């Protein structure tokens, strides 16, 4: 984040700059490094110390706060507290916007084919979802059901072990049993 520091009737000392930088770093953590720049004007009028902070965040958000106290530390705290409240509100808006937009995202419509081009035949789906009732059987009952059913397999819960098992018809005509 860029920092532009101006002093009016004040000599900007390194400790004062360091104190301000430390406090602005806390704001950067709230905004997750989306703060672009900050302009700080430190003014001294008789016994008053005035800190005017303007912070630019991504998305054309401008956060500003003015602190007025008898010491620089109190003045900075007051100004940055106001900006922290604004930053929290902006951050909440960003988060709610992300949540709201996540569920409504849709794919763009496919372009219409040109009239002179022949439309290719639609490809059949490779996977078809089918609901299948899993019943409790022993191995003999599952084999009987396989013989009576037009399906090439029978998925069942094995009565002896309580686990899922599969019986299917092999190419050679024999039945195979799979239990994981």
Secondary structure as UniProt FT lines:
FT   STRAND          2..8
FT   HELIX           14..30
FT   TURN            31..33
FT   STRAND          35..45
FT   TURN            46..47
FT   STRAND          48..57
FT   TURN            58..60
FT   STRAND          61..69
FT   HELIX           72..104
FT   TURN            115..116
FT   STRAND          135..137
FT   HELIX           139..148
FT   STRAND          153..158
FT   TURN            159..161
FT   STRAND          164..169
FT   TURN            171..172
FT   STRAND          175..179
//
